[in-house]
């Protein structure tokens, strides 16, 4: 059933996706999970490779325009991270 949740929080996970997979993830949130979402990702790319857990590797860098293109038009002020809000 679509939109089962009041809000989806995706805090510091986008950078762990390849960019195209991250875009698909954001679309899935909007289309299937919730009418409201808050997503954060670091403003600066931080190189991270974790041999013990490759899922912790940073694979992409996101900028404000990427989030706006995905429909997240409200960007909250923060020095370290992009904090983007989606509301249908």
N, CA, C and O atoms as a CHARMM CRD file, in Angstrom:
* protein
*
  352
    1    1 UNK  N      0.85000  -1.17800   0.00000 PROA 1      0.00000
    2    1 UNK  CA     0.00000   0.00000   0.00000 PROA 1      0.00000
    3    1 UNK  C      0.89800   1.24400   0.00000 PROA 1      0.00000
    4    1 UNK  O      1.77100   1.36900   0.85800 PROA 1      0.00000
    5    2 UNK  N      0.69700   2.15200  -0.93700 PROA 2      0.00000
    6    2 UNK  CA     1.54600   3.35000  -1.00200 PROA 2      0.00000
    7    2 UNK  C      1.31200   4.30200   0.17100 PROA 2      0.00000
    8    2 UNK  O      0.23800   4.33000   0.77300 PROA 2      0.00000
    9    3 UNK  N      2.33500   5.06500   0.46900 PROA 3      0.00000
   10    3 UNK  CA     2.27600   6.11200   1.48700 PROA 3      0.00000
   11    3 UNK  C      1.83100   5.59800   2.85500 PROA 3      0.00000
   12    3 UNK  O      0.92900   6.16200   3.47400 PROA 3      0.00000
   13    4 UNK  N      2.46100   4.54000   3.31400 PROA 4      0.00000
   14    4 UNK  CA     2.13500   3.94100   4.60500 PROA 4      0.00000
   15    4 UNK  C      2.63800   4.75000   5.78700 PROA 4      0.00000
   16    4 UNK  O      2.15000   4.56600   6.90200 PROA 4      0.00000
   17    5 UNK  N      3.59100   5.63300   5.58000 PROA 5      0.00000
   18    5 UNK  CA     4.24700   6.31600   6.68300 PROA 5      0.00000
   19    5 UNK  C      3.93400   7.80900   6.65700 PROA 5      0.00000
   20    5 UNK  O      3.72500   8.40100   5.59800 PROA 5      0.00000
   21    6 UNK  N      3.90800   8.39900   7.84700 PROA 6      0.00000
   22    6 UNK  CA     3.66900   9.83400   7.95800 PROA 6      0.00000
   23    6 UNK  C      4.82900  10.63400   7.36400 PROA 6      0.00000
   24    6 UNK  O      4.62800  11.61500   6.64700 PROA 6      0.00000
   25    7 UNK  N      6.04600  10.19000   7.68000 PROA 7      0.00000
   26    7 UNK  CA     7.24400  10.87100   7.18800 PROA 7      0.00000
   27    7 UNK  C      8.38100   9.85400   7.08600 PROA 7      0.00000
   28    7 UNK  O      8.48200   8.92500   7.88700 PROA 7      0.00000
   29    8 UNK  N      9.21500  10.05100   6.10100 PROA 8      0.00000
   30    8 UNK  CA    10.41200   9.22800   5.94000 PROA 8      0.00000
   31    8 UNK  C     11.62000  10.09200   6.26800 PROA 8      0.00000
   32    8 UNK  O     11.74700  11.20800   5.76500 PROA 8      0.00000
   33    9 UNK  N     12.50500   9.57600   7.10900 PROA 9      0.00000
   34    9 UNK  CA    13.76900  10.23700   7.41300 PROA 9      0.00000
   35    9 UNK  C     14.88800   9.42700   6.77600 PROA 9      0.00000
   36    9 UNK  O     15.01700   8.23000   7.03100 PROA 9      0.00000
   37   10 UNK  N     15.68700  10.07200   5.96000 PROA 10     0.00000
   38   10 UNK  CA    16.84900   9.42000   5.34400 PROA 10     0.00000
   39   10 UNK  C     18.05700  10.28400   5.69200 PROA 10     0.00000
   40   10 UNK  O     18.41300  11.20700   4.95800 PROA 10     0.00000
   41   11 UNK  N     18.66800   9.97100   6.80600 PROA 11     0.00000
   42   11 UNK  CA    19.73600  10.79900   7.36500 PROA 11     0.00000
   43   11 UNK  C     21.09500  10.17400   7.03300 PROA 11     0.00000
   44   11 UNK  O     21.40800   9.06600   7.46800 PROA 11     0.00000
   45   12 UNK  N     21.88300  10.89900   6.26300 PROA 12     0.00000
   46   12 UNK  CA    23.24800  10.50000   5.90500 PROA 12     0.00000
   47   12 UNK  C     23.32400   9.09700   5.30100 PROA 12     0.00000
   48   12 UNK  O     24.13900   8.27200   5.71200 PROA 12     0.00000
   49   13 UNK  N     22.45500   8.84700   4.31600 PROA 13     0.00000
   50   13 UNK  CA    22.54800   7.57700   3.59500 PROA 13     0.00000
   51   13 UNK  C     22.71000   7.76100   2.09100 PROA 13     0.00000
   52   13 UNK  O     23.21500   6.86600   1.41400 PROA 13     0.00000
   53   14 UNK  N     22.29000   8.91000   1.55600 PROA 14     0.00000
   54   14 UNK  CA    22.36300   9.11200   0.09800 PROA 14     0.00000
   55   14 UNK  C     23.76800   8.94100  -0.44400 PROA 14     0.00000
   56   14 UNK  O     23.95800   8.39900  -1.53300 PROA 14     0.00000
   57   15 UNK  N     24.75200   9.40000   0.31100 PROA 15     0.00000
   58   15 UNK  CA    26.13600   9.33600  -0.15800 PROA 15     0.00000
   59   15 UNK  C     26.65800   7.90300  -0.26100 PROA 15     0.00000
   60   15 UNK  O     27.73100   7.67300  -0.82000 PROA 15     0.00000
   61   16 UNK  N     25.91300   6.94900   0.26800 PROA 16     0.00000
   62   16 UNK  CA    26.31100   5.53800   0.19400 PROA 16     0.00000
   63   16 UNK  C     25.79900   4.85800  -1.07800 PROA 16     0.00000
   64   16 UNK  O     26.17200   3.72100  -1.36900 PROA 16     0.00000
   65   17 UNK  N     24.94000   5.55800  -1.83800 PROA 17     0.00000
   66   17 UNK  CA    24.41900   5.06200  -3.10800 PROA 17     0.00000
   67   17 UNK  C     25.24300   5.61400  -4.27100 PROA 17     0.00000
   68   17 UNK  O     25.80500   6.70500  -4.16800 PROA 17     0.00000
   69   18 UNK  N     25.32000   4.87200  -5.37100 PROA 18     0.00000
   70   18 UNK  CA    25.70900   5.48000  -6.64500 PROA 18     0.00000
   71   18 UNK  C     24.62200   6.49900  -6.96900 PROA 18     0.00000
   72   18 UNK  O     23.47700   6.31500  -6.55800 PROA 18     0.00000
   73   19 UNK  N     24.94300   7.55500  -7.68700 PROA 19     0.00000
   74   19 UNK  CA    24.00200   8.65600  -7.91400 PROA 19     0.00000
   75   19 UNK  C     22.67700   8.17300  -8.51500 PROA 19     0.00000
   76   19 UNK  O     21.61400   8.56500  -8.03500 PROA 19     0.00000
   77   20 UNK  N     22.71800   7.33800  -9.54600 PROA 20     0.00000
   78   20 UNK  CA    21.47100   6.87900 -10.17500 PROA 20     0.00000
   79   20 UNK  C     20.61900   6.05400  -9.21100 PROA 20     0.00000
   80   20 UNK  O     19.39300   6.16700  -9.22300 PROA 20     0.00000
   81   21 UNK  N     21.24100   5.23900  -8.38900 PROA 21     0.00000
   82   21 UNK  CA    20.49600   4.46700  -7.39200 PROA 21     0.00000
   83   21 UNK  C     19.89700   5.38100  -6.32400 PROA 21     0.00000
   84   21 UNK  O     18.79500   5.12900  -5.83700 PROA 21     0.00000
   85   22 UNK  N     20.61600   6.43100  -5.96400 PROA 22     0.00000
   86   22 UNK  CA    20.09400   7.40300  -5.00600 PROA 22     0.00000
   87   22 UNK  C     18.88200   8.13200  -5.54500 PROA 22     0.00000
   88   22 UNK  O     17.92300   8.37700  -4.81200 PROA 22     0.00000
   89   23 UNK  N     18.91800   8.48200  -6.82300 PROA 23     0.00000
   90   23 UNK  CA    17.76400   9.13600  -7.45500 PROA 23     0.00000
   91   23 UNK  C     16.56200   8.19400  -7.43700 PROA 23     0.00000
   92   23 UNK  O     15.44300   8.62200  -7.15400 PROA 23     0.00000
   93   24 UNK  N     16.78400   6.92500  -7.73400 PROA 24     0.00000
   94   24 UNK  CA    15.69700   5.93200  -7.68400 PROA 24     0.00000
   95   24 UNK  C     15.15400   5.80700  -6.26000 PROA 24     0.00000
   96   24 UNK  O     13.94400   5.69500  -6.06400 PROA 24     0.00000
   97   25 UNK  N     16.04100   5.82600  -5.27400 PROA 25     0.00000
   98   25 UNK  CA    15.63700   5.75700  -3.86800 PROA 25     0.00000
   99   25 UNK  C     14.73900   6.93600  -3.50500 PROA 25     0.00000
  100   25 UNK  O     13.70200   6.75200  -2.86800 PROA 25     0.00000
  101   26 UNK  N     15.13100   8.14600  -3.90600 PROA 26     0.00000
  102   26 UNK  CA    14.32400   9.32600  -3.60700 PROA 26     0.00000
  103   26 UNK  C     12.95600   9.23600  -4.27500 PROA 26     0.00000
  104   26 UNK  O     11.94600   9.60500  -3.67500 PROA 26     0.00000
  105   27 UNK  N     12.91700   8.75400  -5.49200 PROA 27     0.00000
  106   27 UNK  CA    11.63700   8.58100  -6.19300 PROA 27     0.00000
  107   27 UNK  C     10.76200   7.55700  -5.47400 PROA 27     0.00000
  108   27 UNK  O      9.55300   7.74700  -5.34900 PROA 27     0.00000
  109   28 UNK  N     11.36400   6.49200  -5.01200 PROA 28     0.00000
  110   28 UNK  CA    10.62300   5.46100  -4.28400 PROA 28     0.00000
  111   28 UNK  C     10.01100   6.03000  -3.00500 PROA 28     0.00000
  112   28 UNK  O      8.86100   5.73800  -2.67800 PROA 28     0.00000
  113   29 UNK  N     10.77300   6.83300  -2.29200 PROA 29     0.00000
  114   29 UNK  CA    10.24600   7.47500  -1.08300 PROA 29     0.00000
  115   29 UNK  C      8.99900   8.27500  -1.42900 PROA 29     0.00000
  116   29 UNK  O      7.96700   8.13100  -0.77300 PROA 29     0.00000
  117   30 UNK  N      9.08700   9.11100  -2.44700 PROA 30     0.00000
  118   30 UNK  CA     7.98100   9.99600  -2.80100 PROA 30     0.00000
  119   30 UNK  C      6.77900   9.22600  -3.35000 PROA 30     0.00000
  120   30 UNK  O      5.63500   9.56200  -3.04300 PROA 30     0.00000
  121   31 UNK  N      7.02700   8.21600  -4.14100 PROA 31     0.00000
  122   31 UNK  CA     5.95800   7.50100  -4.84200 PROA 31     0.00000
  123   31 UNK  C      5.28800   6.44200  -3.98000 PROA 31     0.00000
  124   31 UNK  O      4.07800   6.23700  -4.08100 PROA 31     0.00000
  125   32 UNK  N      6.06200   5.76400  -3.12900 PROA 32     0.00000
  126   32 UNK  CA     5.52100   4.57900  -2.45900 PROA 32     0.00000
  127   32 UNK  C      5.46800   4.64900  -0.94400 PROA 32     0.00000
  128   32 UNK  O      4.68400   3.92500  -0.32900 PROA 32     0.00000
  129   33 UNK  N      6.28200   5.50400  -0.31800 PROA 33     0.00000
  130   33 UNK  CA     6.41500   5.42000   1.13600 PROA 33     0.00000
  131   33 UNK  C      5.65100   6.49300   1.90300 PROA 33     0.00000
  132   33 UNK  O      4.98000   6.19100   2.89000 PROA 33     0.00000
  133   34 UNK  N      5.74800   7.72800   1.46200 PROA 34     0.00000
  134   34 UNK  CA     5.20500   8.81100   2.26500 PROA 34     0.00000
  135   34 UNK  C      5.00500  10.05600   1.41400 PROA 34     0.00000
  136   34 UNK  O      5.64000  10.22500   0.37300 PROA 34     0.00000
  137   35 UNK  N      4.11400  10.92000   1.87600 PROA 35     0.00000
  138   35 UNK  CA     3.92800  12.21800   1.22800 PROA 35     0.00000
  139   35 UNK  C      4.88600  13.26000   1.79000 PROA 35     0.00000
  140   35 UNK  O      4.92900  14.39200   1.31000 PROA 35     0.00000
  141   36 UNK  N      5.66000  12.87500   2.81700 PROA 36     0.00000
  142   36 UNK  CA     6.58600  13.79300   3.46400 PROA 36     0.00000
  143   36 UNK  C      7.91700  13.07800   3.71300 PROA 36     0.00000
  144   36 UNK  O      7.95100  11.91700   4.11900 PROA 36     0.00000
  145   37 UNK  N      9.00000  13.79700   3.46000 PROA 37     0.00000
  146   37 UNK  CA    10.31800  13.19800   3.68500 PROA 37     0.00000
  147   37 UNK  C     11.32100  14.27500   4.06100 PROA 37     0.00000
  148   37 UNK  O     11.21600  15.42400   3.63000 PROA 37     0.00000
  149   38 UNK  N     12.28400  13.88600   4.86600 PROA 38     0.00000
  150   38 UNK  CA    13.41900  14.73300   5.20500 PROA 38     0.00000
  151   38 UNK  C     14.67300  13.91100   4.90900 PROA 38     0.00000
  152   38 UNK  O     14.84500  12.79800   5.40600 PROA 38     0.00000
  153   39 UNK  N     15.53400  14.49100   4.09000 PROA 39     0.00000
  154   39 UNK  CA    16.75100  13.80700   3.64200 PROA 39     0.00000
  155   39 UNK  C     17.93700  14.70000   3.97400 PROA 39     0.00000
  156   39 UNK  O     17.88500  15.91300   3.76900 PROA 39     0.00000
  157   40 UNK  N     19.00300  14.10100   4.48600 PROA 40     0.00000
  158   40 UNK  CA    20.23100  14.87000   4.69200 PROA 40     0.00000
  159   40 UNK  C     21.40700  14.11400   4.09300 PROA 40     0.00000
  160   40 UNK  O     21.43600  12.88400   4.05200 PROA 40     0.00000
  161   41 UNK  N     22.37200  14.89800   3.63100 PROA 41     0.00000
  162   41 UNK  CA    23.60500  14.34900   3.07700 PROA 41     0.00000
  163   41 UNK  C     24.69200  15.41200   3.22300 PROA 41     0.00000
  164   41 UNK  O     24.38900  16.60200   3.13700 PROA 41     0.00000
  165   42 UNK  N     25.93200  15.02500   3.43900 PROA 42     0.00000
  166   42 UNK  CA    26.99200  16.02600   3.63800 PROA 42     0.00000
  167   42 UNK  C     27.14100  16.98100   2.43700 PROA 42     0.00000
  168   42 UNK  O     27.00100  16.57700   1.28300 PROA 42     0.00000
  169   43 UNK  N     27.42300  18.23000   2.73500 PROA 43     0.00000
  170   43 UNK  CA    27.65700  19.21400   1.67700 PROA 43     0.00000
  171   43 UNK  C     28.97700  18.94900   0.95200 PROA 43     0.00000
  172   43 UNK  O     29.08600  19.17900  -0.25300 PROA 43     0.00000
  173   44 UNK  N     29.96100  18.47200   1.67800 PROA 44     0.00000
  174   44 UNK  CA    31.26800  18.17500   1.08600 PROA 44     0.00000
  175   44 UNK  C     31.45600  16.67300   1.00200 PROA 44     0.00000
  176   44 UNK  O     31.07700  15.93200   1.90900 PROA 44     0.00000
  177   45 UNK  N     32.04700  16.23200  -0.10100 PROA 45     0.00000
  178   45 UNK  CA    32.30600  14.80900  -0.23500 PROA 45     0.00000
  179   45 UNK  C     33.38500  14.40600   0.75400 PROA 45     0.00000
  180   45 UNK  O     34.43600  15.04200   0.84000 PROA 45     0.00000
  181   46 UNK  N     33.11700  13.35400   1.49100 PROA 46     0.00000
  182   46 UNK  CA    34.06000  12.83000   2.46500 PROA 46     0.00000
  183   46 UNK  C     34.45100  11.43300   1.99900 PROA 46     0.00000
  184   46 UNK  O     33.62600  10.51900   1.99400 PROA 46     0.00000
  185   47 UNK  N     35.68800  11.27600   1.61400 PROA 47     0.00000
  186   47 UNK  CA    36.17400   9.97100   1.16100 PROA 47     0.00000
  187   47 UNK  C     36.03500   8.96700   2.30000 PROA 47     0.00000
  188   47 UNK  O     36.51200   9.21300   3.40800 PROA 47     0.00000
  189   48 UNK  N     35.39300   7.85400   2.03500 PROA 48     0.00000
  190   48 UNK  CA    35.23400   6.83200   3.06500 PROA 48     0.00000
  191   48 UNK  C     35.17100   5.45500   2.42200 PROA 48     0.00000
  192   48 UNK  O     34.28600   5.17500   1.61300 PROA 48     0.00000
  193   49 UNK  N     36.10900   4.60500   2.78800 PROA 49     0.00000
  194   49 UNK  CA    36.14100   3.20900   2.35200 PROA 49     0.00000
  195   49 UNK  C     36.34700   2.35700   3.59000 PROA 49     0.00000
  196   49 UNK  O     37.31100   2.54400   4.33200 PROA 49     0.00000
  197   50 UNK  N     35.44100   1.42500   3.80500 PROA 50     0.00000
  198   50 UNK  CA    35.49700   0.56800   4.98400 PROA 50     0.00000
  199   50 UNK  C     35.60200  -0.87600   4.50800 PROA 50     0.00000
  200   50 UNK  O     34.61600  -1.46400   4.06500 PROA 50     0.00000
  201   51 UNK  N     36.78600  -1.43400   4.60200 PROA 51     0.00000
  202   51 UNK  CA    36.99700  -2.80600   4.11600 PROA 51     0.00000
  203   51 UNK  C     36.07900  -3.80400   4.79400 PROA 51     0.00000
  204   51 UNK  O     35.58300  -4.72400   4.14300 PROA 51     0.00000
  205   52 UNK  N     35.84200  -3.64300   6.07900 PROA 52     0.00000
  206   52 UNK  CA    35.01500  -4.59400   6.81900 PROA 52     0.00000
  207   52 UNK  C     33.54300  -4.52700   6.42400 PROA 52     0.00000
  208   52 UNK  O     32.80100  -5.49000   6.61400 PROA 52     0.00000
  209   53 UNK  N     33.12100  -3.38300   5.87300 PROA 53     0.00000
  210   53 UNK  CA    31.72200  -3.22500   5.48100 PROA 53     0.00000
  211   53 UNK  C     31.63100  -2.28100   4.28700 PROA 53     0.00000
  212   53 UNK  O     31.53400  -1.06800   4.47100 PROA 53     0.00000
  213   54 UNK  N     31.66000  -2.81600   3.06500 PROA 54     0.00000
  214   54 UNK  CA    31.64300  -1.95700   1.87700 PROA 54     0.00000
  215   54 UNK  C     30.36600  -1.12900   1.73200 PROA 54     0.00000
  216   54 UNK  O     30.34100  -0.17300   0.95600 PROA 54     0.00000
  217   55 UNK  N     29.30800  -1.47700   2.46100 PROA 55     0.00000
  218   55 UNK  CA    28.09500  -0.66100   2.41400 PROA 55     0.00000
  219   55 UNK  C     28.30600   0.69500   3.06800 PROA 55     0.00000
  220   55 UNK  O     27.49500   1.60400   2.88500 PROA 55     0.00000
  221   56 UNK  N     29.38300   0.84200   3.82700 PROA 56     0.00000
  222   56 UNK  CA    29.70900   2.11500   4.45900 PROA 56     0.00000
  223   56 UNK  C     30.48000   3.05500   3.52500 PROA 56     0.00000
  224   56 UNK  O     30.65900   4.23000   3.84600 PROA 56     0.00000
  225   57 UNK  N     30.93000   2.55600   2.38900 PROA 57     0.00000
  226   57 UNK  CA    31.69000   3.38500   1.44900 PROA 57     0.00000
  227   57 UNK  C     30.83000   4.53400   0.93000 PROA 57     0.00000
  228   57 UNK  O     29.62900   4.37700   0.71100 PROA 57     0.00000
  229   58 UNK  N     31.45400   5.67700   0.74000 PROA 58     0.00000
  230   58 UNK  CA    30.77300   6.81300   0.12500 PROA 58     0.00000
  231   58 UNK  C     30.96700   6.72100  -1.38700 PROA 58     0.00000
  232   58 UNK  O     32.09200   6.63000  -1.87700 PROA 58     0.00000
  233   59 UNK  N     29.86100   6.74700  -2.11100 PROA 59     0.00000
  234   59 UNK  CA    29.88300   6.51900  -3.55500 PROA 59     0.00000
  235   59 UNK  C     29.43000   7.71900  -4.37700 PROA 59     0.00000
  236   59 UNK  O     29.60500   7.73400  -5.59500 PROA 59     0.00000
  237   60 UNK  N     28.85100   8.72200  -3.73000 PROA 60     0.00000
  238   60 UNK  CA    28.34700   9.86200  -4.49800 PROA 60     0.00000
  239   60 UNK  C     28.40100  11.13600  -3.67000 PROA 60     0.00000
  240   60 UNK  O     28.46500  11.11500  -2.44100 PROA 60     0.00000
  241   61 UNK  N     28.37400  12.22400  -4.38400 PROA 61     0.00000
  242   61 UNK  CA    28.33100  13.55600  -3.76800 PROA 61     0.00000
  243   61 UNK  C     27.07800  14.25500  -4.28800 PROA 61     0.00000
  244   61 UNK  O     26.81400  14.25900  -5.49000 PROA 61     0.00000
  245   62 UNK  N     26.32300  14.83600  -3.38900 PROA 62     0.00000
  246   62 UNK  CA    25.06500  15.49400  -3.73000 PROA 62     0.00000
  247   62 UNK  C     25.19200  16.99000  -3.48300 PROA 62     0.00000
  248   62 UNK  O     25.81300  17.42800  -2.51500 PROA 62     0.00000
  249   63 UNK  N     24.59600  17.75400  -4.37300 PROA 63     0.00000
  250   63 UNK  CA    24.54700  19.21000  -4.21600 PROA 63     0.00000
  251   63 UNK  C     23.08300  19.63000  -4.16200 PROA 63     0.00000
  252   63 UNK  O     22.18600  18.84000  -4.45800 PROA 63     0.00000
  253   64 UNK  N     22.85800  20.85900  -3.78800 PROA 64     0.00000
  254   64 UNK  CA    21.49500  21.36600  -3.63400 PROA 64     0.00000
  255   64 UNK  C     20.67200  21.13600  -4.89700 PROA 64     0.00000
  256   64 UNK  O     19.51000  20.74000  -4.80800 PROA 64     0.00000
  257   65 UNK  N     21.24400  21.37300  -6.05300 PROA 65     0.00000
  258   65 UNK  CA    20.50700  21.22000  -7.30500 PROA 65     0.00000
  259   65 UNK  C     20.02800  19.77700  -7.50900 PROA 65     0.00000
  260   65 UNK  O     18.93600  19.56200  -8.03600 PROA 65     0.00000
  261   66 UNK  N     20.82400  18.79600  -7.10100 PROA 66     0.00000
  262   66 UNK  CA    20.41100  17.39100  -7.20400 PROA 66     0.00000
  263   66 UNK  C     19.13200  17.14400  -6.40000 PROA 66     0.00000
  264   66 UNK  O     18.20300  16.49100  -6.87400 PROA 66     0.00000
  265   67 UNK  N     19.10400  17.67200  -5.19400 PROA 67     0.00000
  266   67 UNK  CA    17.94200  17.47500  -4.33000 PROA 67     0.00000
  267   67 UNK  C     16.72700  18.22700  -4.85700 PROA 67     0.00000
  268   67 UNK  O     15.60800  17.71500  -4.81500 PROA 67     0.00000
  269   68 UNK  N     16.94400  19.43100  -5.34800 PROA 68     0.00000
  270   68 UNK  CA    15.84200  20.19000  -5.94100 PROA 68     0.00000
  271   68 UNK  C     15.30500  19.48700  -7.18400 PROA 68     0.00000
  272   68 UNK  O     14.09400  19.44500  -7.39900 PROA 68     0.00000
  273   69 UNK  N     16.19800  18.93900  -8.00000 PROA 69     0.00000
  274   69 UNK  CA    15.75600  18.20100  -9.19600 PROA 69     0.00000
  275   69 UNK  C     14.91600  16.98900  -8.82700 PROA 69     0.00000
  276   69 UNK  O     14.06700  16.56000  -9.60800 PROA 69     0.00000
  277   70 UNK  N     15.14900  16.43200  -7.63700 PROA 70     0.00000
  278   70 UNK  CA    14.39300  15.27100  -7.16500 PROA 70     0.00000
  279   70 UNK  C     13.08600  15.67500  -6.48200 PROA 70     0.00000
  280   70 UNK  O     12.34700  14.81600  -6.00300 PROA 70     0.00000
  281   71 UNK  N     12.79800  16.98100  -6.43500 PROA 71     0.00000
  282   71 UNK  CA    11.53700  17.44700  -5.86800 PROA 71     0.00000
  283   71 UNK  C     11.61000  17.91300  -4.42900 PROA 71     0.00000
  284   71 UNK  O     10.58300  18.22400  -3.82700 PROA 71     0.00000
  285   72 UNK  N     12.80200  17.96600  -3.87100 PROA 72     0.00000
  286   72 UNK  CA    12.99200  18.43300  -2.49800 PROA 72     0.00000
  287   72 UNK  C     13.30500  19.92400  -2.55900 PROA 72     0.00000
  288   72 UNK  O     14.46800  20.31300  -2.67000 PROA 72     0.00000
  289   73 UNK  N     12.26700  20.75700  -2.48800 PROA 73     0.00000
  290   73 UNK  CA    12.44800  22.18100  -2.76600 PROA 73     0.00000
  291   73 UNK  C     12.74400  23.02100  -1.54300 PROA 73     0.00000
  292   73 UNK  O     13.22700  24.14600  -1.67700 PROA 73     0.00000
  293   74 UNK  N     12.47000  22.51300  -0.35900 PROA 74     0.00000
  294   74 UNK  CA    12.80600  23.27200   0.84400 PROA 74     0.00000
  295   74 UNK  C     14.11700  22.74800   1.40600 PROA 74     0.00000
  296   74 UNK  O     14.22300  21.57800   1.77200 PROA 74     0.00000
  297   75 UNK  N     15.10800  23.61800   1.47200 PROA 75     0.00000
  298   75 UNK  CA    16.42500  23.26500   2.00600 PROA 75     0.00000
  299   75 UNK  C     16.59400  24.00800   3.32400 PROA 75     0.00000
  300   75 UNK  O     16.57400  25.23800   3.35900 PROA 75     0.00000
  301   76 UNK  N     16.76100  23.25400   4.40500 PROA 76     0.00000
  302   76 UNK  CA    16.91100  23.86700   5.72500 PROA 76     0.00000
  303   76 UNK  C     18.35300  24.31700   5.93800 PROA 76     0.00000
  304   76 UNK  O     19.28100  23.66100   5.46500 PROA 76     0.00000
  305   77 UNK  N     18.54900  25.42600   6.64300 PROA 77     0.00000
  306   77 UNK  CA    19.92100  25.91500   6.86000 PROA 77     0.00000
  307   77 UNK  C     20.72100  24.98700   7.76100 PROA 77     0.00000
  308   77 UNK  O     20.27100  24.59000   8.83600 PROA 77     0.00000
  309   78 UNK  N     21.90800  24.65700   7.29800 PROA 78     0.00000
  310   78 UNK  CA    22.82700  23.83100   8.07400 PROA 78     0.00000
  311   78 UNK  C     24.21300  23.99200   7.46700 PROA 78     0.00000
  312   78 UNK  O     24.35200  23.98000   6.24400 PROA 78     0.00000
  313   79 UNK  N     25.21500  24.14000   8.27600 PROA 79     0.00000
  314   79 UNK  CA    26.56900  24.37100   7.80900 PROA 79     0.00000
  315   79 UNK  C     27.20800  23.12800   7.20300 PROA 79     0.00000
  316   79 UNK  O     27.96300  23.23800   6.23700 PROA 79     0.00000
  317   80 UNK  N     26.92500  21.95800   7.74200 PROA 80     0.00000
  318   80 UNK  CA    27.61500  20.72500   7.35200 PROA 80     0.00000
  319   80 UNK  C     26.88800  19.89900   6.29400 PROA 80     0.00000
  320   80 UNK  O     27.52100  19.25400   5.45800 PROA 80     0.00000
  321   81 UNK  N     25.55100  19.92400   6.33300 PROA 81     0.00000
  322   81 UNK  CA    24.77900  19.00900   5.49400 PROA 81     0.00000
  323   81 UNK  C     23.69300  19.73300   4.71800 PROA 81     0.00000
  324   81 UNK  O     23.21500  20.79600   5.11500 PROA 81     0.00000
  325   82 UNK  N     23.31600  19.12200   3.59300 PROA 82     0.00000
  326   82 UNK  CA    22.10200  19.51900   2.91100 PROA 82     0.00000
  327   82 UNK  C     20.97000  18.81100   3.64800 PROA 82     0.00000
  328   82 UNK  O     20.97600  17.58600   3.77100 PROA 82     0.00000
  329   83 UNK  N     20.01700  19.56700   4.12800 PROA 83     0.00000
  330   83 UNK  CA    18.83200  18.99600   4.76800 PROA 83     0.00000
  331   83 UNK  C     17.64800  19.43100   3.92000 PROA 83     0.00000
  332   83 UNK  O     17.26200  20.60000   3.91300 PROA 83     0.00000
  333   84 UNK  N     17.08900  18.47800   3.21500 PROA 84     0.00000
  334   84 UNK  CA    16.06500  18.77700   2.22000 PROA 84     0.00000
  335   84 UNK  C     14.72800  18.16700   2.64400 PROA 84     0.00000
  336   84 UNK  O     14.67300  17.05900   3.17700 PROA 84     0.00000
  337   85 UNK  N     13.65100  18.92100   2.39300 PROA 85     0.00000
  338   85 UNK  CA    12.31300  18.50300   2.79300 PROA 85     0.00000
  339   85 UNK  C     11.45300  18.35300   1.54100 PROA 85     0.00000
  340   85 UNK  O     11.46500  19.19100   0.64000 PROA 85     0.00000
  341   86 UNK  N     10.70900  17.24800   1.52700 PROA 86     0.00000
  342   86 UNK  CA     9.72100  16.99800   0.46900 PROA 86     0.00000
  343   86 UNK  C      8.35200  16.90900   1.11900 PROA 86     0.00000
  344   86 UNK  O      8.19000  16.26200   2.15300 PROA 86     0.00000
  345   87 UNK  N      7.37100  17.55600   0.51500 PROA 87     0.00000
  346   87 UNK  CA     5.99700  17.44600   0.97200 PROA 87     0.00000
  347   87 UNK  C      5.08300  17.53100  -0.24000 PROA 87     0.00000
  348   87 UNK  O      5.08900  18.52000  -0.97300 PROA 87     0.00000
  349   88 UNK  N      4.29500  16.47400  -0.43900 PROA 88     0.00000
  350   88 UNK  CA     3.40400  16.42100  -1.60300 PROA 88     0.00000
  351   88 UNK  C      2.19900  17.29800  -1.40600 PROA 88     0.00000
  352   88 UNK  O      1.34100  17.37600  -2.28500 PROA 88     0.00000
